[in-house]
Amino acid sequence: MKISLRHLPLTGLALMLAIGSTTAQAEQQAKFQANYEKKVQEDWFVKGKWVDDFDTAKERAKKENKVVFAYFTRSYSP
């Protein structure tokens, strides 16, 4: 594949944007993970004996003859 020299600046810009986007996504993912780890250490979660794995929650509910109460949230907004 031959790239014209006149397209080189646009190609470089596209590459820089792609790399920057990947870096930003990695940083954002690390932030989400830190927020999650902080959240599951809070008293309401620990003392409430909440489970953060759906399959584990289903097994526990079945053993205890209870229903699963699910709490969903998100830490981002487009």
Secondary structure, DSSP 8 states (H G I E B T S, - for coil): ----GGGHHHHHHHHHHHHHHHHHHHHHHHHHHHHHHHHTTSHHHHHTT----HHHHHHHHHHHT---------S---
